[in-house]
Amino acid sequence: MAIGDISKVPPQRAFCLAVWIPVDAAATGSWKGVPIKPFSETITNDACASISYGHVFDF
């Protein structure tokens, strides 16, 4: 369980094509009223961002 730590969100069970179209994924805010640890990472592409961090970056 991640408990507000995005780096601990389990990945989805899916395949990610390693096509380099980089995206910067970042998140700040709170989870259940508690501030989360700020998160920022450059990821291979938007599909890999969605797959790597569950549905956090699925938009």
N, C-alpha and C positions, 0 to 999 in steps of 0.2 A: 504494500500500500504506500502511495506517495506522500500522503498527509501534507499536501501543499508544496511539495518539492518537485518541480517539473522534471528535473533531471532523473527522478526515480519513477516517472510514469512508465509503465510497461508498454513496449511496442505492440502494435497490432500484428496479427499473423497474416502477413501479406508480403509480396515481393516488391522490391523497389529497384527500378532501373537506375543504374549509376550514370545518368546523363547529366553532365555538369551545366546546370542552369541555376546557379546558387541563389539562395534566399537567406535573408537574415531573419531568424525567428527570435522574438523577444517577448517576455511577459513580465508584468509586475502586477501587484494588486493584493488581494486577500482571499483566503479560503476559510470559510466558516468564521469570518470575522478576525482571523489571525493573518498578519502580513506574511506573504510568501517570500522566499529567497528570490531576489531578482534573477532572471534567466535570460541569457543571450547566446546564440550560437549561429554560425553560418552552416547551412545544410545543403547537400547536393542539389536538391530541387524541391518544389512545393509538395510533390507527392511523397517524397522521402520524409519530409518534415511531418506530414500527417501520419505516416506509418510509424515513424520512430518514436513519436510522443503521443500515442493513442489518438484521441480526438481533440487534444488541446489546440493544435494548429490546423484543424480541419475546417477551413473556411475559404 
